[in-house]
Amino acid sequence: MQALLDFAREVRDGLSKPGQRELPSIYLYDEIGTALFEAITLLPEYGLTRADERLLRRHAPAIIERLPPPVLVTELGSGCGLKTRWLLETLARREPVGYYPIDISPSALAKCERELASLGSVSIVGLEKSYLDGVREVASRRRPGQTLLVLFLGSTIGNFDRPAADVFLREIRRCLQPGDALLLGTDLEKPVAELLLAYDDPAGVTAAFNLNLLARINRELGGDFVLRNFAHEARYRKRERRVEMHLRSKRRQSVSIREAGFTCTLKADETIWTEACHKFRVEEIPGMAARTGFVCEAQWVDSEWPFAENLWIAAPPAATS
């Protein structure tokens, strides 16, 4: 019930914003949205997930050997956990593993447990929580002497504005002890045409994913969005180095959302901003680590689709900022 109230409040607040209306990207990922996103990761235009998986498959031994045993693993926004298999398999050859996937989608957690159930020496406990609440709970369950490895893969950090990303990473650091680790995925800059195609594919899967957010509001909050009156758009902001996803109103229209007690009128061509996807330069990532209380221990960069896995180690308190 509280989750539904929070959803209604955030939708009302976002659509009431002066200037640019917004909807939080976290709500893109209901059961249908998660399935559509998984379909996006298979598209030829969207190379990010394949790059992420290639790096994990190739470099899992090098990542694991830098972590002193015993290791406890948690993952933020685990999804189905397919990419994580490479790390868990490698770690399980060394020691029994506790793995805590954290996701707000119960269907994603269930799929993750099914996907990884065959792994020997890996115990899986899914947590249906927000990122920070989930990490705090996992940290409270650790045994003395365990190294905590936090996985934040797929460049989800790019969905945060840059200052907000620093704030979030500092909060993660506060949950950790010196010597714990964060494996952070970051999508790197690439030609704009290539980026836009990845977020506006010819098959229309990303458009369906974006429009499903309005359909979810209709289903769960009693909204009356007419989906055919909206068009998916992807835009690149050069100064901010980010791709934005928008839903553009094709006509002047009024929309009511019963559970939010809210009605708004959209002008023709007015947009609702649903997601930001910031891109990074590989040389800026060690500075991000230093600002947020970590040391960048190692980086691995994919050669086919510019993407980096970055292993950060939690620095001692005197070194944090």
C-alpha positions in Angstrom: 0.0 0.0 0.0 2.8 2.4 0.9 4.5 1.7 -2.4 1.3 2.6 -4.3 1.0 5.9 -2.3 4.6 6.7 -3.0 4.1 6.0 -6.7 1.0 8.3 -6.8 2.8 11.1 -4.9 5.9 11.0 -7.2 3.7 10.9 -10.4 1.7 13.9 -9.1 4.9 15.8 -8.1 6.7 15.1 -11.4 3.8 16.0 -13.6 3.2 19.2 -11.6 6.8 20.5 -12.2 7.0 23.9 -13.9 8.8 23.9 -17.2 9.8 20.3 -17.8 7.3 17.7 -16.6 9.0 14.5 -15.4 8.3 10.9 -14.3 10.8 8.9 -12.2 12.6 6.4 -14.3 12.5 3.8 -11.5 8.8 3.2 -12.4 9.6 2.1 -15.9 10.4 -1.3 -14.4 7.2 -3.1 -13.5 6.8 -6.7 -14.7 6.0 -5.6 -18.3 8.6 -2.9 -18.4 11.3 -5.3 -17.1 10.4 -7.8 -19.8 10.5 -5.1 -22.5 13.9 -3.9 -21.2 15.2 -7.5 -21.4 14.1 -7.5 -25.0 15.9 -4.2 -25.6 19.2 -5.8 -24.4 19.0 -8.3 -27.2 18.6 -5.7 -30.0 21.5 -5.2 -32.3 21.4 -1.4 -31.8 21.8 -1.7 -28.0 25.3 -3.0 -27.3 25.6 -2.0 -23.7 24.4 -5.2 -22.1 26.5 -7.4 -24.3 29.6 -5.3 -23.5 28.8 -5.6 -19.8 28.5 -9.4 -20.1 31.7 -9.7 -22.2 33.8 -7.9 -19.7 32.4 -9.9 -16.8 32.9 -13.2 -18.6 36.5 -12.4 -19.6 37.7 -10.7 -16.5 35.8 -12.4 -13.6 38.9 -14.2 -12.4 40.9 -11.0 -12.4 38.1 -9.2 -10.5 37.7 -12.0 -7.9 41.4 -12.5 -7.2 41.5 -8.8 -6.0 39.0 -9.6 -3.2 40.2 -11.2 0.0 38.0 -14.2 1.2 35.4 -14.7 2.4 33.2 -12.5 0.1 29.6 -11.6 0.5 27.9 -10.4 -2.7 25.0 -8.0 -3.2 23.7 -6.5 -6.4 21.7 -3.3 -7.0 19.0 -3.7 -9.6 19.8 -7.3 -10.3 17.2 -8.0 -12.9 17.4 -11.6 -14.0 21.0 -12.0 -12.8 22.2 -13.4 -16.1 25.4 -11.4 -16.3 26.2 -12.0 -12.6 26.6 -15.7 -13.2 30.2 -15.3 -14.4 31.3 -13.6 -11.1 29.3 -16.0 -8.9 30.6 -19.1 -10.7 34.2 -17.9 -10.4 33.8 -17.0 -6.7 32.0 -20.3 -5.9 35.1 -22.3 -7.2 37.0 -20.6 -4.4 34.5 -20.6 -1.5 30.8 -20.9 -0.7 29.0 -17.6 -1.6 26.1 -15.7 -0.2 24.4 -13.6 -2.9 21.7 -10.9 -2.1 20.1 -9.5 -5.3 18.2 -6.2 -4.6 15.4 -5.1 -6.8 12.0 -3.4 -6.5 10.5 -5.9 -8.9 9.4 -9.1 -7.3 9.1 -10.8 -10.7 12.7 -9.8 -11.5 13.9 -11.3 -8.2 12.0 -14.5 -8.8 13.5 -14.8 -12.3 17.0 -14.1 -10.8 16.6 -16.9 -8.3 15.4 -19.3 -11.1 18.3 -18.3 -13.4 21.0 -18.9 -10.8 19.4 -21.7 -8.9 21.7 -24.3 -10.6 24.9 -22.7 -9.2 26.5 -24.9 -6.7 27.8 -23.4 -3.4 25.7 -20.2 -4.0 22.9 -19.3 -1.6 20.5 -16.7 -2.9 18.3 -14.4 -0.8 16.4 -11.8 -2.8 15.6 -8.4 -1.2 12.6 -6.4 -2.5 13.9 -3.1 -1.4 15.4 0.2 -2.6 19.1 0.2 -3.3 20.3 1.9 -0.1 17.8 0.0 2.2 18.9 -3.2 0.6 22.7 -2.5 1.0 22.1 -1.5 4.6 20.3 -4.8 5.3 23.0 -6.9 3.7 25.7 -5.0 5.6 23.9 -5.8 8.8 23.9 -9.5 8.0 27.6 -9.8 7.2 29.8 -11.9 9.4 33.0 -10.6 11.0 35.9 -10.7 8.5 33.7 -10.9 5.4 34.5 -8.6 2.4 31.3 -7.1 1.0 31.2 -6.8 -2.8 28.5 -4.5 -4.2 27.6 -4.9 -7.9 26.1 -1.9 -9.7 26.3 -3.1 -13.3 24.8 -2.0 -16.6 25.6 1.7 -16.2 22.5 2.4 -14.0 24.7 5.0 -12.4 24.2 7.0 -15.6 20.5 7.4 -14.7 21.5 9.8 -11.9 22.4 13.5 -12.5 26.1 13.8 -11.9 25.9 15.6 -8.5 23.2 13.1 -7.4 25.4 10.2 -8.5 28.2 11.5 -6.2 25.7 11.7 -3.3 24.4 8.2 -4.0 27.9 6.7 -4.2 28.9 8.4 -0.9 25.8 6.8 0.7 26.9 3.4 -0.6 30.4 4.1 0.9 28.8 4.8 4.3 27.4 1.3 4.3 30.8 -0.3 3.7 33.9 -1.0 5.7 37.4 -0.2 4.4 38.5 -2.8 2.0 35.0 -3.6 0.8 34.4 -3.3 -3.0 32.0 -1.8 -5.5 32.0 -3.1 -9.1 30.6 -0.2 -11.1 29.5 -0.4 -14.7 29.8 2.8 -16.8 28.7 3.3 -20.4 31.3 5.5 -22.2 30.9 8.2 -24.8 30.4 7.2 -28.4 29.1 8.8 -31.7 25.8 10.5 -31.1 24.0 8.7 -34.0 25.0 5.4 -32.5 23.7 6.4 -29.1 20.4 7.7 -30.3 19.8 4.5 -32.3 20.4 2.5 -29.1 17.6 4.5 -27.4 15.2 4.7 -30.3 15.4 1.4 -32.2 13.7 0.8 -35.5 11.7 -2.1 -34.1 10.0 0.2 -31.6 10.8 -1.9 -28.5 12.3 1.1 -26.6 9.2 3.1 -27.5 7.0 0.4 -26.1 9.1 0.3 -23.0 8.8 4.1 -22.5 5.0 4.2 -23.3 4.5 1.3 -20.8 5.1 3.8 -18.0 1.9 5.6 -19.0 0.1 2.3 -19.3 1.3 1.4 -15.8 -0.1 4.6 -14.4 -3.4 3.8 -16.0 -3.4 0.2 -14.5 -2.2 1.0 -11.0 -3.3 4.6 -10.4 -6.5 4.9 -12.4 -5.0 7.2 -15.1 -6.6 7.8 -18.4 -3.6 8.4 -20.6 -4.4 7.6 -24.3 -1.1 6.0 -25.4 -1.6 6.7 -29.1 -1.6 10.4 -28.3 2.1 10.2 -27.2 5.3 9.5 -29.1 8.6 8.3 -27.8 11.6 10.5 -28.4 15.3 10.1 -27.6 17.5 13.3 -27.4 21.2 13.9 -26.8 22.3 16.8 -24.6 25.9 17.5 -25.6 26.8 19.7 -22.6 25.5 17.2 -20.1 26.7 14.2 -22.1 23.5 12.3 -21.8 20.7 10.7 -23.7 17.2 11.7 -22.6 14.0 9.7 -23.1 10.8 11.8 -23.5 7.2 11.1 -24.2 5.8 13.9 -26.5 2.2 14.8 -26.5 0.9 14.8 -30.1 -2.0 17.1 -29.2 -3.4 19.3 -26.5 -5.0 17.0 -24.0 -6.0 16.7 -20.4 -5.1 13.6 -18.3 -6.6 12.6 -14.9 -5.0 10.2 -12.4 -7.6 9.1 -9.9 -5.3 7.7 -7.2 -3.1 10.8 -7.3 -6.1 13.1 -7.1 -4.6 15.0 -10.0 -5.5 16.4 -13.5 -3.1 18.1 -15.9 -3.3 19.6 -19.3 -0.5 19.0 -21.8 0.1 21.2 -24.7 0.7 19.9 -28.2 4.5 18.9 -28.5 5.0 19.3 -24.7 7.1 16.4 -23.3 7.3 14.3 -20.2 10.9 13.4 -19.4 11.2 9.8 -18.3 14.9 8.9 -18.2 18.4 10.3 -18.4 21.4 8.1 -19.4 24.7 9.9 -18.8 27.8 8.8 -20.6 31.3 8.8 -19.2 34.9 9.2 -20.1 37.2 6.4 -18.8 39.7 8.9 -17.4 37.1 10.7 -15.2 36.1 7.5 -13.3 39.0 7.4 -10.9 38.2 11.0 -9.9 34.6 9.9 -9.2 35.9 7.2 -6.9 38.2 9.6 -5.0 35.4 12.1 -4.5 33.1 9.5 -3.0 35.4 7.6 -0.7 36.8 4.9 -2.9 40.0 4.1 -4.7 39.7 2.9 -8.3 41.6 -0.4 -8.1 41.2 -1.5 -11.7 39.3 -0.8 -15.0 38.4 -3.1 -17.9 37.1 -1.5 -21.1 35.3 -3.3 -23.9 36.7 -2.8 -27.4 33.5 -3.5 -29.4 31.1 -1.1 -27.5 32.9 1.5 -25.4 31.9 0.4 -21.8 33.9 0.1 -18.6 33.8 -2.1 -15.5 35.5 -0.3 -12.6 36.5 -2.0 -9.4 36.5 0.5 -6.5 37.8 -0.3 -3.1 36.3 1.5 0.0 39.1 3.8 1.3 39.8 4.2 5.0 37.8 7.0 6.7 40.7 9.4 6.7 40.8 9.3 2.9 37.1 9.9 2.3 35.8 13.3 1.3 
